[in-house]
C-alpha cells in the first residue's frame, strides 16, 4: 500500500470498544489496551516452556506523549516511557509474561505482602511447582519473597538493598577488597562482597547452600550466577531496539502495540531457532528471519490485492514482483475491435483518446504513441495491433 494509506490506517487504528471504554477505565486505567495485551501474554506463555532460569526486571517502552502513568527511569536507554514488570527466559531471552505498571493499583493493607512480592507471585503463576530459579534486582529481593517462592517450590537469587532489617549489621561494615562474608539460615543464605573500597554488595539466595568462592576471580558462586542470569530483560530490550516498529505517536495504546510487535518478533525468532537445523547460527539470521516473516505475513493480503483489477497497474506490478507472479493482461482477442470504441491513451497524461490497442498488455494507444509496422516485421507484429 502507499505511505499515505498506511499512515491513514495508523491514525484510525483502535484496540478496544470506544463506547464502553469510559466505564472500564473507572476500574482499569489500562482498559484501552487490556484485551490485546492479555491475549498476547497468554499466547507467549502457551507456546514456550522456559528453561531452569528466568529473570524478572523492569522494561521501559520509550514514549514522550501524554500518558497518566508515564515514568522516568534514568537507568534505561529511553529514559521516559511506560514501565512493564517482565518475566523473561534468562538463556534464550524469550518474553514469557508482563504486568503493565499503570500507577499504584496494588495497595498494601495490614498483613498483606509487600508490592514487589505481589508482582513476583503474579508473574510466576505459570511456573509454580516447577523447581525453576528466579533472578531479580534489589527492588524485588527480600526474605519475604524468598519464603513465598519456597512454598511454591521455586528458588530465588537477587541483590538486596542495605536498608532491609534482615541484613546483619556486620555485613554493612567495611571490609578488605575482594572479601566475602556468608550467613546461613535453614534453606537460604546471604553473602556480602566488597568489590572495592567502601562498597558492599549483599545478595540472598535459596538456590545455593555453601560459600564457594572462585579462586581466579575471587567472586562467590552466588554473584557469578547472578551476573549470568540477571540480564534476561535487558538483552530483550537490546534485541528490540535495532529492528523496532516504533513510530512517532502521541497515543500510548499505539506505542504498546508497536512494543507487542517488537517482542513478538523476538519470540518468533527464538522459536524459529528451535525448529531449524542450522548450527552455529549466523549473525545475520535474525535480520533475514524478520524480512521473511514480514513477507510471509503480508503474502495473503498481497495476493488478494494482486487479483484486484481496479488497483493501479503500477501498484499491481510491484506486488507481482514481490510474489514472483506476472500480471494477467487482457488478450487482444478479448477487446472488441469491431466497436472501434475510443479510450483514453494509457501512455499520455492528457485526455487524448485513440481506438488502437497493444496486443500484449491491452493498453489503449493514441495516434502519437501507436507504431505502424509492415506485415513482414514479425518481431513487432505480435506486440502492436492497429
Order of alpha helices (4+ residues) and beta strands (2+ residues): alpha-alpha-alpha-beta-beta-beta-beta-alpha-beta-alpha-beta-beta-beta-beta-alpha-alpha-alpha-alpha-alpha-beta-beta-beta-beta-alpha-beta
